[in-house]
Amino acid sequence: MKHLLVTCLSISIFALSAPAFAQESEYGALYEAPGVEETFIYCTACHSEMIVAQQGKTRKHWEDLFKWMREEQGMAEIPEPDRTLILDYLAEHYNEDRPHFPKR
């Protein structure tokens, strides 16, 4: 009984001192910051969030991609203020420097 108590106490102390494991985000691979929810909702209507997360584009290139998706892929126009919020999010977190490129 004493051994069991010591083992349980040791496990409890370890659990309190061990870092929490990161849980999967409700936004998949997308970096959580203002604009992630809108980006996730609009983008995953047609494709995986990984398609977004793998990109590295300037704001201008994101705008050009939106235009291409509307003209060539039939994407609906994203209304304001969501369009600007999404472009701001993408330009900051999925730019040419690719600060949040998925490491999976």
HELIX and SHEET records of a PDB file:
HELIX    1   1 LYS A    2  SER A   17  1                                  16    
HELIX    2   2 VAL A   36  CYS A   43  1                                   8    
HELIX    3   3 GLU A   49  ALA A   53  1                                   5    
HELIX    4   4 ARG A   59  GLN A   73  1                                  15    
HELIX    5   5 ASP A   82  HIS A   93  1                                  12    
END                                                                             
